[in-house]
Amino acid sequence: MTVEHTALPAHYRRTLFALLRYAIAMAFFGLLVGIAFQESATKLPFAKAGAGLHIESIFSLSLVHGHVFMMGVVMPLVLGGALLMAHKAGGREVGPVGLAWLVRGYLPFATLSVLLQLVKGYHVLLAVRGGQTDLAVVDAAFLGGSHALRAAVYGIAHTGMAVALGVFLVALWKSLRPRGAA
């Protein structure tokens, strides 16, 4: 072990490993989602749906690839880098609770948000491929047509992700005071 490696607190190392593993897994997932989108989009020809409906029916699904990379790869790497830079610059230690909000809060809720987007994208695409041309009907049928379920699941996913990220960012901000400062 190098001096720099041992100078990093154990809970920092665990967090950084978790963020890196998550980012790597999400990068593979993002690549698979991109391939799946390209293959799925070709199964709905323009002749069957028309240009406007074709674009509308694949739009949600087309965004998933970018969201996976932004929320699942870029954000964890940036947050881990910020944590490491703050520590290396002489900032105070972020406690295990602050880091737990990141790993046990942001990461699962980001995953749920991406999965919801993927499910909705395929819901719309498959409904149009099945012959439904009224997107209002398709949208109303999402998650079994239950608006309460839809609001609850989306609300939990997005609020959980935002709160967890916010708690971590506040902890990181507070750590930016130099070590030993009152």
Secondary structure, DSSP 8 states (H G I E B T S, - for coil): --HHHHHS-HHHHHHHHHHHHHHHHHHHHHHHHHHHHHHHHHTS-HHHH-HHHHHHHHHHHHHHHHHHHIIIIIHHHHHHHHHHHHHHTTB----HHHHHHIIIIIHHHHHHHHHHHHHHHHHHHHHHHTT---HHHHHHTGGGG-HHHHHHHHHHHHHHHHHHHHHHHHHHHHHTSBTT--
